[in-house]
Amino acid sequence: MTATAQAQPVATSTQTFKKRAGDGEPGAFFYLFTLTEESRALLKGAFDEDIKACAAYEDPQGNSFLTNTEEGPDAVVGADEVVASYALRVFTDKAHKNLVYVRHVVVTRTGHGYSSVSYSTPVTKDDPTGKDFTAVTELVEKQLSKTGAIFAE
């Protein structure tokens, strides 16, 4: 069990969107949740622990090599805090030279509510290293503009 799985949510809501139908198309996953006081205290450390534990992974067939690094925005408009921000990158070679896919994840807290937004996309010529968090940050801000007042303390 991951460390973040130990922070049991009280209530959750999820939604997934894709830009177009088909494999390899950009997509976003939205997850809203609330936590008990005990779980709130665990969450930040749990994300730090999970990101480090999953820093590198090779699929059993040796076709995909993943890296997981803490990076991204330190603040997001509408959020009281950024709890975690990280990038998962998928490479087709062990040397990590052929980046093909990236997933940016930003987890925020506003009042007693949490929002996790994940944006996955094939690597583009505009962002060949997968470091541009603009798309996911805009999605987080849009979500918080609609849900932030609900969770405000």
C-alpha positions in Angstrom: 0.0 0.0 0.0 1.3 3.4 -0.9 1.7 6.1 1.8 -1.0 8.3 0.3 -3.5 5.4 0.3 -3.3 5.4 4.1 -4.8 8.9 4.2 -8.4 7.8 3.9 -10.8 10.2 2.3 -14.2 11.1 3.8 -15.8 12.0 0.5 -14.6 11.8 -3.1 -15.7 12.8 -6.6 -13.8 11.9 -9.8 -14.1 12.8 -13.5 -12.0 11.9 -16.5 -11.8 13.8 -19.8 -10.0 13.2 -23.1 -9.3 15.8 -25.8 -10.3 13.3 -28.5 -11.2 9.6 -28.6 -8.3 7.2 -29.0 -5.1 6.0 -27.3 -2.3 8.4 -26.8 -4.5 11.5 -26.8 -4.2 14.2 -24.1 -6.4 13.6 -21.1 -7.2 15.0 -17.7 -8.3 13.3 -14.5 -9.9 15.4 -11.7 -10.2 14.1 -8.1 -11.9 16.1 -5.3 -11.7 14.8 -1.8 -11.9 15.7 1.9 -10.0 14.1 4.7 -10.2 13.6 8.4 -7.9 15.8 10.6 -5.6 12.7 11.2 -5.3 12.1 7.4 -4.7 15.7 6.7 -1.6 15.7 8.9 -0.3 12.6 7.0 -0.9 13.7 3.4 2.1 16.0 2.6 4.6 13.5 4.0 2.9 10.6 2.3 3.2 12.3 -1.1 6.9 13.0 -0.5 7.4 9.4 0.5 5.5 8.0 -2.6 7.2 10.2 -5.1 10.7 9.1 -3.8 9.6 5.5 -3.7 8.4 5.6 -7.3 11.4 7.6 -8.6 12.1 5.0 -11.3 10.3 2.0 -12.7 10.9 -0.5 -15.5 8.0 -2.5 -16.9 8.6 -6.3 -16.7 8.9 -6.5 -20.5 11.5 -3.8 -20.7 9.5 -1.7 -23.1 8.8 1.3 -20.8 10.9 3.1 -18.3 9.3 5.6 -15.9 10.6 8.4 -13.8 8.7 10.3 -11.1 10.1 13.7 -10.0 8.8 16.4 -7.7 8.5 19.6 -9.7 5.9 22.0 -10.9 4.1 25.0 -9.4 4.7 26.1 -5.7 1.4 28.0 -5.8 -1.8 28.0 -7.8 -4.4 30.8 -7.9 -7.4 29.8 -5.7 -5.5 27.3 -3.6 -4.4 27.7 0.1 -1.5 25.4 -0.6 0.1 23.1 -3.2 0.3 19.8 -1.3 2.2 18.0 -4.1 3.3 18.6 -7.7 5.2 16.1 -9.8 5.8 14.7 -13.2 5.8 11.1 -14.3 7.7 10.6 -17.6 7.6 7.5 -19.8 10.6 6.7 -21.9 11.2 3.8 -24.4 14.8 3.4 -23.5 16.7 2.7 -20.3 19.0 5.7 -20.8 15.9 8.0 -20.6 16.7 9.7 -23.9 13.5 8.9 -25.8 10.7 10.6 -23.9 7.3 9.7 -25.3 4.7 10.6 -22.7 4.3 12.8 -19.6 1.8 13.1 -16.8 1.7 16.2 -14.7 0.0 16.0 -11.3 -0.9 18.9 -9.0 -2.6 18.4 -5.7 -3.9 21.4 -3.8 -5.8 22.2 -0.6 -8.4 24.9 -0.3 -10.0 25.1 3.2 -10.8 21.5 4.1 -11.1 20.3 0.5 -8.4 18.8 -1.7 -8.1 18.7 -5.5 -5.9 16.5 -7.5 -5.6 17.2 -11.3 -3.6 15.0 -13.6 -2.9 15.9 -17.2 -1.4 13.3 -19.5 -0.1 13.9 -23.0 2.3 12.6 -25.6 5.5 14.6 -25.7 5.3 17.5 -28.2 7.8 19.6 -30.1 6.8 22.6 -28.0 7.7 20.7 -24.8 10.2 18.0 -25.6 11.3 17.5 -22.0 7.8 17.5 -20.4 8.5 20.4 -18.0 5.7 22.7 -19.0 3.0 22.6 -16.3 0.9 25.3 -17.9 -1.9 23.0 -19.0 -2.4 21.2 -15.7 -2.1 24.5 -13.7 -4.8 26.1 -15.9 -7.0 23.1 -15.3 -6.4 23.3 -11.5 -7.2 27.0 -11.4 -10.4 26.4 -13.4 -11.5 23.6 -11.1 -10.8 25.7 -8.0 -12.7 28.7 -9.4 -15.8 26.4 -9.5 -15.3 24.3 -6.3 -13.0 26.4 -4.0 -15.8 28.3 -2.3 -17.5 25.0 -1.3 -14.5 23.9 0.7 -13.4 27.2 2.1 -13.0 27.2 5.9 
